[in-house]
C-alpha cells in the first residue's frame, strides 16, 4: 500500500485530521469514473462559516468575560478622577464636671474637603482611561483568537468531510471492480490473488469509513464547544462550504495594516502611555495635597463664631516618593520594550503566514493542473491495459491509489489554504475579504 506523501505544510492541519486523510489514501482505491467529483446526492444543509462565527462570538463565555472586564475597567475612569468624600464633624463641649450632651454650652460643626495637588486627579483619570483601552484591546485579542479557532476547526471539518465523501463514493466502485475481477477469475483471465486483493481493499475501506465518521464526530464536537453548545448538539447533520480563494494584498500592505489593526499592538501602546502617565504622576506626588474646611461654633452665652481653615500636607518623607519615581521610570522603559517586542513579533507572524498562504496557493495550482490530470491519465491507460489482459492488477491498484492520493492532497491543500488565510487574518488583526490598499492606510499609528 502506498503512503500519502506529507506536504510541506501539513503542520497547518490538526493531527487527527491529517491521520484521517492519510488513512483513506493509504488503504483504498478509486475507479476513474468516480474521480470527477464528490457526490452531491442527498447533500445536507450547509453551515456557513459566517453562521458558525456569529454563534461563537455571541455565545463564547471567554469573550463575554473579556468584554465585561473591559466594561468594568471603563467604570473605573470616573472613580479615578473623583474627589474623596468630604468629612463632616460635630462636637459638643462642656466642663467635665457638668457635661450634658447634647445640650452643651458649646457646639461645633465642621466640614472639610481634601484636594489633590493640581493635575494629579487628571493624570489618575487618564491612567484609568488607558487601562480601560488596554482591556478593550485584550477583549479584541480574545475575539480574534476565537475567530481563528472557529476557522481552524471549520476547515479541518471541511477536510474530514470531503475525505469521507471520497471514501463513500469509492465503495460502490470498488464493489463493481471486485465483481469484475471475480468474473475474470471465473473465466481464467485473472488470478485468485486479484480477487482477494479487491475484497481486502473493500474491507479496509469499510474500516476506514468508520474511523472517518468518528473523526467527523470529534471535529463537530470541537466546533460545538467553540459555539458553547452541549455535546448532544454536535451531531454532524450539516456540511461545510469550501474555504474561499482570496488573493491577499502585498506583504508591505499587510504589515502596515497589522500595525494599525493588531489588538496586541494597540494594547501595548495603551500600556506604554499608561506607564508614561504613571511616571508623571509619581513626579507630582512630591507636591502637597491640601484641604479646605469651614467650622461653625455655637455658644450658649456668647456670640457664634465662623472659622475657615486651610491645611497643607507636609511631604517631608521623600524616600518613598523617590523610590516610586524610580519604579515608574523602570516600568515606562519596560512598556517601551514590550511595545517594540510586540511589533517585531507581529511582523514575523504576518510574514510567516503570508508566505505559507502563498505556498499553499502555488501547490493548489500544481495539484489541479498537473498532478491530478497526470495520475488520472496513467490510471486510464492501465485500466485499458488490464481490460485487454496486458497490465497486471497490482499496477492498476497502485495507479488507483496514486489518483486517490492526489485527490486527497488536493482536499488537504484546500483546507490548508483556508487555515493559512485564517492565520494570516489573525496575524494582521483584520479580515482580508476586502482589505484597504497601502495608500488608504496612510501613516502608521505612533
C-alpha positions in Angstrom: 0.0 0.0 0.0 1.3 3.4 -0.9 1.6 6.0 2.0 0.3 9.5 1.5 3.2 12.0 0.9 3.2 14.6 3.6 3.1 18.1 2.1 5.4 20.8 3.2 2.6 22.5 5.1 0.8 19.5 6.7 1.6 21.1 10.1 -1.2 23.6 9.3 -3.8 20.7 9.7 -4.6 19.3 13.1 -3.0 15.9 13.7 -6.3 14.0 13.9 -7.4 15.4 10.5 -4.1 14.6 8.9 -4.4 11.0 10.2 -7.9 10.7 8.8 -6.8 11.8 5.4 -3.7 9.5 5.4 -5.9 6.5 6.5 -8.1 6.9 3.4 -5.2 7.4 0.9 -3.1 4.6 2.3 -5.7 1.9 2.2 -8.2 2.3 -0.7 -8.5 2.6 -4.4 -10.7 4.7 -6.7 -12.0 4.0 -10.2 -11.7 6.7 -12.8 -15.5 7.4 -13.3 -15.8 8.3 -9.6 -12.8 10.7 -9.7 -14.6 13.6 -11.3 -16.3 15.0 -8.2 -17.7 14.1 -4.8 -21.3 13.0 -4.9 -23.8 15.8 -4.4 -26.8 13.5 -3.8 -28.7 14.0 -0.6 -26.5 16.9 0.4 -27.2 18.1 3.9 -27.9 21.7 4.7 -24.8 23.9 4.8 -23.5 25.5 7.9 -21.8 28.6 6.6 -18.6 30.0 8.2 -20.4 33.3 8.9 -23.1 31.4 10.8 -20.6 29.4 12.9 -18.6 32.6 13.7 -21.8 34.5 14.7 -22.8 31.7 17.0 -19.4 31.5 18.6 -19.0 35.3 19.0 -22.4 35.5 20.6 -22.2 32.6 23.0 -18.5 32.5 24.0 -18.1 32.9 27.8 -14.4 33.7 27.3 -15.2 36.6 25.0 -18.1 37.7 27.3 -15.7 37.7 30.3 -13.2 39.9 28.4 -15.9 42.3 27.4 -17.2 42.5 30.9 -13.7 43.1 32.2 -13.3 46.0 29.7 -16.6 47.5 30.8 -15.5 47.2 34.4 -12.2 49.0 33.7 -14.1 51.7 31.9 -16.2 52.3 35.0 -13.0 53.0 37.0 -12.3 56.1 35.0 -14.9 58.2 36.8 -13.7 56.7 40.1 -10.1 57.7 39.4 -11.0 61.3 38.7 -13.3 61.8 41.6 -12.6 63.7 44.8 -12.8 61.9 48.1 -15.9 62.4 50.2 -15.8 65.4 52.5 -15.5 64.9 56.2 -18.3 66.3 58.5 -17.6 66.6 62.2 -19.8 67.5 65.1 -18.5 68.4 68.5 -20.2 69.2 71.8 -18.2 70.8 74.7 -18.9 71.4 78.4 -16.9 71.4 81.6 -16.2 67.8 82.6 -18.0 68.2 85.9 -21.2 69.3 84.3 -21.2 67.7 80.9 -24.7 67.3 79.5 -24.9 66.0 75.9 -26.5 67.2 73.7 -27.5 70.4 75.5 -23.9 71.6 75.9 -22.7 75.2 76.2 -20.6 75.0 73.1 -21.3 73.1 69.8 -19.1 72.8 66.8 -20.0 71.8 63.2 -17.1 71.4 60.7 -16.9 70.2 57.1 -13.6 69.6 55.4 -12.7 68.6 51.8 -9.4 67.3 50.8 -8.0 68.1 47.3 -5.1 66.5 45.5 -2.5 68.9 44.0 -3.4 70.4 40.7 -3.1 67.9 37.9 -2.9 64.7 40.0 -6.5 63.7 39.5 -6.4 64.4 35.8 -3.4 62.1 35.5 -5.1 59.4 37.5 -8.2 59.7 35.3 -6.0 59.5 32.1 -4.2 56.4 33.5 -7.6 54.7 34.2 -8.7 55.5 30.6 -5.5 53.9 29.2 -6.1 50.8 31.4 -9.6 50.6 30.1 -8.3 50.9 26.5 -5.9 48.1 27.1 -8.7 45.9 28.5 -10.8 46.6 25.4 -7.9 45.6 23.2 -7.4 42.5 25.2 -11.0 41.6 24.6 -10.4 42.3 20.9 -7.5 39.9 21.1 -9.7 37.2 22.6 -12.2 37.8 19.8 -9.6 37.4 17.1 -8.3 34.3 18.7 -11.8 32.8 18.9 -12.3 33.6 15.2 -9.1 31.8 14.4 -10.1 28.7 16.4 -13.5 28.6 14.7 -12.0 28.9 11.3 -9.3 26.3 12.0 -12.0 23.8 13.2 -14.3 24.7 10.4 -11.7 24.0 7.7 -10.5 20.9 9.5 -14.1 19.7 9.3 -14.1 20.5 5.6 -11.1 18.2 5.1 -12.6 15.4 7.1 -16.0 15.6 5.3 -14.5 15.8 1.9 -12.2 12.9 2.6 -15.2 10.9 4.0 -17.2 11.8 0.8 -14.4 10.5 -1.4 -14.4 7.2 0.6 -18.2 6.8 0.4 -18.2 7.5 -3.4 -15.4 4.9 -3.8 -17.1 2.0 -2.1 -19.6 1.1 -4.9 -16.9 1.4 -7.5 -14.7 -0.9 -5.5 -17.5 -3.4 -5.3 -18.0 -3.3 -9.0 -14.3 -3.7 -9.5 -14.4 -6.8 -7.3 -17.3 -8.2 -9.3 -15.4 -7.7 -12.5 -12.3 -9.4 -11.0 -14.4 -12.4 -9.9 -15.9 -12.7 -13.4 -12.4 -12.7 -14.9 -11.3 -15.2 -12.3 -14.2 -17.5 -13.2 -13.1 -17.4 -16.9 -9.4 -17.9 -16.0 -8.3 -14.5 -17.1 -7.4 -13.3 -13.5 -5.8 -15.0 -10.6 -7.3 -15.6 -7.2 -4.8 -13.1 -5.7 -6.5 -10.4 -7.7 -9.9 -11.3 -6.3 -8.6 -11.4 -2.7 -6.8 -8.0 -3.2 -10.0 -6.4 -4.4 -12.0 -7.9 -1.5 -9.4 -6.8 1.0 -9.5 -3.2 -0.3 -13.3 -3.2 0.3 -12.9 -4.5 3.9 -10.2 -1.9 4.6 -12.3 0.9 3.1 -15.3 0.0 5.3 -13.0 0.1 8.4 -11.6 3.5 7.3 -15.2 4.8 6.8 -15.9 4.0 10.5 -12.7 5.8 11.5 -13.5 8.8 9.4 -17.1 9.0 10.7 -15.7 9.0 14.2 -13.2 11.8 13.2 -16.1 13.8 11.8 -18.0 13.5 15.1 -14.9 14.6 17.0 -14.4 17.7 14.9 -18.1 18.6 15.1 -17.8 18.3 18.9 -15.0 20.8 18.9 -17.0 23.2 16.7 -20.0 22.8 19.1 -17.7 23.6 22.1 -16.5 26.8 20.4 -20.1 27.8 19.9 -20.8 27.0 23.6 -23.2 24.1 22.7 -23.7 20.9 24.6 -22.3 17.6 23.3 -25.7 16.4 22.2 -25.8 19.3 19.7 -22.7 18.1 17.9 -24.4 15.8 15.5 -22.8 16.3 12.1 -26.1 16.9 10.2 -24.7 19.7 8.2 -21.8 20.0 5.7 -19.4 22.9 5.5 -18.5 25.0 2.4 -15.0 25.0 0.9 -12.6 27.7 2.0 -12.6 30.9 -0.1 -9.9 31.6 -2.6 -8.7 35.1 -1.9 -5.6 36.8 -3.2 -4.1 38.7 -0.3 -2.5 42.2 -0.7 1.2 42.6 -0.9 3.3 42.0 2.2 4.1 45.6 2.9 0.4 46.4 2.8 -0.3 43.6 5.2 2.4 44.8 7.6 1.0 48.4 7.6 -2.5 47.0 8.2 -1.2 44.9 11.1 0.5 47.9 12.7 -2.9 49.6 12.8 -5.2 46.7 13.3 -3.5 44.1 15.6 -5.1 44.5 19.0 -1.9 43.3 20.8 -0.1 46.3 19.4 -2.9 48.7 20.4 -2.9 47.2 23.9 0.9 47.6 24.2 0.6 51.2 23.1 -2.1 51.9 25.7 0.0 50.3 28.4 3.0 52.3 27.3 1.0 55.5 27.6 -0.3 54.4 31.0 3.2 53.9 32.2 4.3 57.3 31.0 1.4 58.9 32.8 2.3 57.0 35.9 5.8 58.4 35.8 4.4 61.9 35.5 2.1 61.3 38.4 4.9 60.0 40.6 6.9 63.1 39.9 3.9 65.2 41.1 3.4 63.2 44.3 6.1 65.3 46.0 3.8 68.2 45.7 1.5 68.6 48.7 -2.2 67.8 48.8 -4.3 70.3 50.7 -7.6 70.6 52.5 -10.2 73.3 52.9 -12.6 73.5 55.8 -15.4 75.5 57.3 -16.3 75.4 61.1 -19.3 76.9 62.9 -19.2 77.3 66.7 -22.4 77.9 68.6 -22.0 79.3 72.2 -24.8 79.3 74.7 -23.9 82.6 76.4 -21.9 84.4 73.7 -21.8 85.2 70.0 -21.4 82.4 67.5 -18.1 82.1 65.5 -17.4 81.0 61.9 -13.9 79.8 61.0 -12.4 78.9 57.6 -9.3 76.6 57.7 -6.7 75.6 55.2 -4.5 72.6 55.6 -1.4 71.6 53.6 0.3 68.2 53.6 3.9 68.3 54.5 5.8 66.0 52.2 8.9 65.7 54.3 9.4 61.9 53.9 10.7 61.8 50.4 12.3 58.4 50.4 9.2 56.5 49.4 8.3 59.0 46.7 11.8 58.8 45.2 11.5 55.1 45.1 8.1 55.4 43.4 9.6 57.6 40.8 12.4 55.1 40.1 9.8 52.3 39.8 7.7 54.3 37.4 10.8 55.1 35.2 11.6 51.3 35.0 8.0 50.4 34.3 7.9 53.1 31.5 11.1 51.6 29.9 9.7 48.1 30.2 6.5 49.2 28.4 8.6 50.7 25.6 10.5 47.4 25.3 7.2 45.4 25.4 5.7 47.5 22.6 8.8 47.1 20.4 8.8 43.3 21.1 5.1 43.0 20.2 5.6 45.0 17.0 8.5 42.8 15.9 6.6 39.6 16.8 3.6 40.8 14.7 5.8 41.5 11.7 7.2 37.9 11.8 3.7 36.5 12.3 2.5 38.3 9.2 5.5 37.4 7.1 5.3 33.7 8.1 1.5 33.5 7.5 1.8 35.4 4.2 4.5 33.0 2.8 2.6 30.0 4.0 -0.6 31.1 2.2 1.5 31.9 -0.9 3.0 28.4 -0.9 -0.3 26.6 -0.4 -1.8 28.7 -3.3 1.0 27.6 -5.6 0.6 23.9 -4.6 -3.1 24.1 -5.4 -2.3 25.1 -8.9 0.2 22.3 -9.2 -2.2 19.6 -7.9 -5.1 20.7 -10.2 -3.2 21.5 -13.4 -0.6 18.7 -13.3 -0.7 16.0 -10.6 -4.3 15.0 -10.8 -4.6 15.0 -14.6 -1.4 13.0 -14.9 -2.5 10.5 -12.3 -5.9 10.1 -14.0 -4.3 9.6 -17.4 -2.0 7.0 -16.1 -4.9 5.2 -14.4 -6.9 5.3 -17.7 -4.1 3.7 -19.6 -3.6 0.9 -17.0 -7.3 0.3 -16.9 -7.4 -0.2 -20.6 -4.4 -2.4 -20.4 -5.9 -4.5 -17.6 -9.1 -4.9 -19.6 -7.1 -6.2 -22.6 -5.1 -8.5 -20.3 -1.9 -6.5 -20.9 -1.4 -4.9 -17.5 -1.2 -6.6 -14.1 -3.9 -5.9 -11.5 -1.3 -4.8 -8.9 -0.3 -1.9 -11.2 -3.9 -0.9 -11.6 -4.3 -0.9 -7.8 -1.2 1.2 -7.4 -2.3 3.6 -10.0 -5.7 4.0 -8.4 -4.1 4.7 -5.1 -2.0 7.4 -6.7 -5.1 9.1 -8.1 -6.7 8.9 -4.7 -3.6 10.3 -3.1 -3.6 13.2 -5.5 -7.3 14.0 -4.8 -6.8 13.7 -1.0 -3.8 16.0 -1.2 -5.9 18.5 -3.2 -8.6 18.3 -0.4 -6.0 18.8 2.2 -4.4 21.7 0.3 -7.8 23.4 0.1 -8.1 23.1 3.9 -4.5 24.2 4.3 -5.2 27.3 2.2 -8.2 28.1 4.4 -6.1 27.6 7.5 -3.3 29.7 6.2 -5.7 32.5 5.3 -7.3 32.4 8.7 -3.8 32.6 10.4 -2.9 35.5 8.1 -6.0 37.3 9.2 -5.2 36.6 12.8 -1.6 37.9 12.3 -2.9 41.0 10.6 -5.8 41.5 13.0 -8.4 42.1 10.3 -10.5 40.2 7.8 -9.0 40.1 4.3 -12.1 39.8 2.2 -11.8 43.5 1.2 -8.6 44.9 2.8 -7.6 48.5 2.3 -4.8 49.5 -0.1 -1.4 50.7 1.1 -2.3 54.3 0.3 -5.6 54.1 2.2 -3.8 53.0 5.3 -1.8 56.2 5.5 0.7 56.6 8.2 1.1 54.0 10.9 -0.2 54.8 14.4 2.5 56.2 16.7 
